[in-house]
Each structure stands twice: as C-alpha cells, then as structure tokens.
C-alpha cells in the first residue's frame, strides 16, 4: 500500500503565523518558536516511511531545509483550512495513495512512532485522529476522501474535534483516537526547554 504523509506549514516570516503567541510575547519570539517547531516536524517526517508531501501556505520555497529529495512540495489551495485540507487529501489520493495522514507544524510532541501508530490504525479503522488539547486535532488520517469533515466547521475553535468525530460517527465509519497532545498557540504551550 502507498502511504502519504502530508504536512501543512507556513512560510516562516516575521509577523505571519503564531499570532496568538506573538500577542503573548513578541513577533520575533513567535517566529523563533515557529522555526523550532518546523525543524522538529521536519525531522519527524524524515523518519517516517511514506510518500512525504509538504504543502506551503504562501509560496513554495525550493531552497529551504525541506529537501526535494525527501519531500514533494506543493502549495496550499486558496481559501479556508477545510478547503485546503480537502484539496491536499484529494491530491494524494489522486496520485495513488491508499492511506493518507495530515499533520500541522504546531505540535512539539509529535513523534514518528505516533505517526506509524496512526498508519497502523488505518489497517482496521476508516479514520484516525490525534486530538489536540485545545479542541482541535494535530493529526487526521483516512483511506478515502470524506468531504463532510472539512465542511461547516469553525476552524481554530474548541468544537472542531467534537464536530469531526460526530461527522465520522454519523456516517457509520470507524475511528481510532490517539493520545491528546498540545498545539503551541500561547506562551504557556511552549516547551520549557525552548523558553
């Protein structure tokens, strides 16, 4: 089976991204933390055996640390987060992948073993979700594109996970939930070793 690991990243630029963290500290500090998160996420992805895709928010940087030897570089679709994710899953499925997992670049505790557990969960379940402690999720995996989970959501709110689980359950699909992890949004979310 062909497995796809999709990673969504923002281009690391001052004043873009991690806006809530920047309000708690400064734009410079928020960028510094985001660069550490990107590096951590990239290393975890490199340890994962899958077709690796990195989807950039603004433009494709062909000369950054995300080597084209290890990653297929794509641009996120214009629009809301749901539309972007739906397009990314549609892309990898259309390119012959049988299982697909998406992660962001905000979770300092993501591990390659956890991603491997998620791929294994898809052997027996239709969906797998890694819940984040803020009510969203840090990982979403599936074997077939199911569009409703990307629609009618208020993204970046505490109801996203609950509504997504309900969509999956109401459609009669099976779901595996992984352990909850923290996404870095505020100063208190930043790992102690990075402070």
C-alpha positions in Angstrom: 0.0 0.0 0.0 1.2 3.5 -0.8 1.1 5.8 2.2 1.1 9.6 2.1 2.2 11.9 4.9 1.0 15.5 4.3 2.5 18.3 6.3 1.0 21.8 6.3 3.5 24.6 7.0 3.5 28.4 7.0 6.4 30.1 5.4 8.4 31.3 8.4 8.3 35.1 8.1 8.1 37.8 10.8 4.6 38.7 11.7 3.0 35.8 9.9 1.6 32.9 11.8 1.7 32.2 15.6 -0.2 35.4 16.1 -1.6 34.4 19.5 1.9 33.5 20.7 3.1 36.9 19.3 0.5 38.7 21.4 1.7 36.9 24.5 5.3 37.7 23.7 6.6 39.3 20.5 6.7 38.7 16.8 10.4 37.9 16.9 9.8 35.3 19.7 6.9 33.8 17.9 9.0 33.4 14.7 11.8 31.9 16.7 9.5 29.3 18.2 7.8 28.5 14.9 11.2 27.8 13.3 12.0 25.3 16.1 8.6 23.7 15.5 9.3 23.5 11.8 12.6 21.8 12.4 11.1 19.3 14.9 8.3 18.5 12.5 10.6 18.1 9.5 12.9 15.6 11.4 9.9 13.5 12.5 8.6 13.4 8.9 12.0 12.4 7.6 11.9 9.4 10.0 8.6 8.3 8.6 8.3 5.7 5.8 5.8 7.3 3.4 5.4 9.5 0.4 6.1 12.8 2.1 4.3 15.9 0.9 4.9 19.4 2.3 2.2 22.0 1.5 3.3 25.6 1.8 0.8 28.4 2.9 2.1 31.2 0.7 4.8 30.1 -1.7 7.0 27.0 -2.4 10.5 27.5 -1.1 12.7 25.3 -3.2 15.8 26.0 -1.2 14.8 25.6 2.4 15.6 22.6 4.7 12.6 20.6 3.3 14.8 18.8 0.7 13.1 17.9 -2.6 14.9 14.5 -2.2 12.7 13.8 0.8 9.5 15.8 0.2 7.2 16.6 -2.7 6.5 20.3 -2.4 3.0 21.7 -3.1 1.1 24.9 -2.5 -2.0 25.0 -0.3 -5.2 25.9 -2.0 -6.6 29.4 -1.6 -9.5 29.5 0.9 -10.2 28.3 4.4 -8.4 25.5 6.3 -11.1 22.9 5.4 -10.8 23.6 1.7 -7.0 23.4 1.9 -7.1 20.1 3.7 -9.7 18.6 1.4 -7.6 19.6 -1.6 -4.5 18.1 -0.1 -6.1 14.8 0.6 -7.7 14.8 -2.8 -4.3 15.4 -4.4 -2.5 12.5 -2.7 -5.4 10.1 -3.3 -5.5 11.0 -7.0 -1.7 10.2 -7.1 -2.3 6.6 -6.0 -2.0 6.7 -2.2 -4.2 4.3 -0.3 -3.7 5.8 3.2 -3.2 9.5 4.0 -2.3 11.3 7.1 -2.1 15.1 7.6 -0.2 16.9 10.4 0.5 20.5 11.0 3.7 22.1 12.3 2.5 23.3 15.7 2.9 20.1 17.8 6.2 19.8 19.6 5.5 16.3 21.0 4.7 14.7 17.6 6.8 11.5 17.1 7.5 9.3 14.1 6.3 6.3 16.3 2.9 8.1 16.8 2.6 8.6 13.0 3.4 5.0 12.5 0.7 4.0 15.0 -1.7 6.2 13.1 -0.9 4.4 9.8 -1.4 1.1 11.6 -4.7 2.2 12.9 -5.9 2.7 9.3 -5.4 -1.1 8.8 -8.5 -1.7 10.9 -10.3 1.7 11.1 -11.6 4.1 8.5 -10.2 7.2 10.2 -7.6 8.1 12.8 -7.4 11.4 14.8 -4.8 12.8 17.1 -6.8 15.2 19.4 -5.1 18.4 20.5 -5.9 19.7 24.0 -7.4 22.9 22.5 -10.4 21.1 21.0 -8.9 20.6 17.5 -6.6 17.9 16.2 -2.9 17.6 15.4 -3.3 14.6 13.1 -6.0 13.3 10.8 -5.8 10.2 8.7 -8.2 8.3 6.3 -8.3 5.8 3.5 -10.9 7.6 1.4 -11.7 11.2 0.9 -14.8 12.1 3.1 -15.6 15.7 2.3 -18.1 16.5 5.1 -15.4 16.5 7.8 -13.9 19.5 6.1 -17.2 21.4 5.7 -19.3 23.6 8.1 -16.6 23.9 10.7 -15.4 27.0 12.6 -11.7 26.3 12.4 -9.3 27.0 15.2 -12.1 26.7 17.8 -12.7 24.2 20.6 -15.6 22.5 18.7 -13.6 21.2 15.7 -12.7 17.8 17.1 -16.2 17.1 18.5 -17.9 18.1 15.2 -15.4 16.0 13.2 -15.9 12.9 15.4 -19.7 13.4 15.0 -19.5 13.6 11.2 -17.5 10.3 11.1 -19.8 8.5 13.6 -23.0 9.7 11.9 -21.7 8.3 8.5 -21.1 4.9 10.1 -17.3 4.9 9.8 -14.9 3.5 12.4 -12.5 5.8 14.2 -9.3 5.4 16.3 -8.4 8.3 18.6 -4.7 8.7 19.6 -3.4 10.3 22.8 -4.1 14.1 23.1 -1.1 16.4 22.6 -0.6 20.2 22.9 -0.5 22.5 19.9 1.6 25.6 20.5 -0.8 28.6 20.4 0.1 30.6 23.6 3.2 31.2 25.7 2.3 28.5 28.2 2.2 25.9 25.4 5.9 26.5 24.5 8.0 23.5 25.8 10.1 24.5 28.8 13.4 23.6 27.0 12.6 26.3 24.4 11.8 29.1 26.8 
